[in-house]
Amino acid sequence: MKRCIRIPAGARKELERRFGVSDTFVYDALAYKQNGDTAQRIRQAAVEMGGLYIDPDFVPSCKTEYLDGQIRQTFSCGVVLTIDRSTGKAVITVGDEVVRREDEPVRMSRWNILAQEAQQLAIQRVINA
């Protein structure tokens, strides 16, 4: 698996229409096989439409603990990703505030995405501090 942006169903047709490009061009842009201004704008639009950036080489910068049936990853600035080991449900919190909740069981690829999101939240908090 290589880095890519996964998009919701139907979003590819919208990107084709919006940017006046072929299905192949959109696919290649989302798979980072195309570069340049249009490919970058397609990737940005895809994320804004709910697309998820996937990077299999991502390693989070956090403390990981296995506590009381949970996996807890603590990032800087009070950002915490917690996964319930029995249900697979996940939650990202910043301090006491829940910023993302996953009620469906989280698989490894989704866990990676959530860890990336948690790390980005932590980075933004460091930048804005």
N, C-alpha and C positions, 0 to 999 in steps of 0.2 A: 504494500500500500504506500502510495506517495502522497505528498501534501496536495490538498484540493479544497474546494469549497463545495459542500453539499447544499443543494437548494430544495425548497418545497416543490411538490408536484405542480406543474403548470408554470413555474417561474421561468423555465428556459425559454418557452415561447414568448413570454413577456419581454425577456432580455433581447431575444432576436428582433422583435418588433421595435423596441425602444432604441436599439443601436443600429438597426438596419444591417444585421449580419446574419450569416448562416447558422444553423444548428451546430455544425462542426466547429465553427469559430467560437461559439459560446462554450461548447464542451471543452475545447482546447484552452480557452482563457481560464475556465474554472479549474482545470487540471494543471495550470501554470505551464502549459506547452506553448502558449501565445503570450507575448509581452507587448509593450508599447502602450500608448495612451488609451486606446479603445479597450484593450484587454484589462488594463488597470481599472478603468471606469466600470466595466462589466463586473469585475470582482467586487468593487465597492458597492455597486447597486445590488448585487446578489446578497451581500451581508446585510444591507439595509432591508432587504426583502425577507430576512429570516434565515439566510444561508449560514452554515456553520463551517468555520475554518478547521480543517483536520490536518494535523502534522504528526505523523507517527514517530518522529524523532524528538518530540517535545518531552522534556523532563521538568516537572514542576520544582520550584524552589520553595520548599515547605518542610515542616516537620510532620511526619506521618506516625500516627499512633493507633493501636488496636485496643479499644477500651469498651467494656460493657456491651459487647455485641455491635460495636460501631467501628468504622474506620474514620478517623478524624485527621484531616490535613489542615494544619495551621500555617497560614501565610502571614506576611507582614501586615502591620496596620490593622489588626483585628479581624482579618478576613479568614473565615473557616469554612471548609467543605466537609460535611459529615454525611456518611453513607451508612444506613442501617443494614447490617450484614444479613439479617433474617428476611427483610422485605425487599431490599435493594433500592429503597427510596432514598433520595438525596436532598440535601438542603445546603445552600450557601448563605452564610450570615456575615454581616459586618456589624460587630458589636452585638447588640441584641436584636437587630433588624434583619428579617429574612428578606433576601434580595432575589433568590431563585429557589423554587421548590420543584422537584421532579417526583411525581407520584407514581410513575411507572417504574418498574425495576430497571436500574442502571446497569448496562453492560459495559465492558471494558472500553469500547470506543467512545461511548457517551461519557464515561468517567473522565477520559482524557480531555474531552471538550470542556467539561465542567471545571476540571483543574486549570485548564488554560484560561477560562473565564474568571475563575477566582484569582489567578495570578495577575490578570489584567486589572482587576478591581484593586488589588493590592498596589500595583504599580501606579495606577491613577491616584490612589490615596497618598502615596509617597510624593508624587509630583505636585499634588495640590496642597500638601501640608505646609 
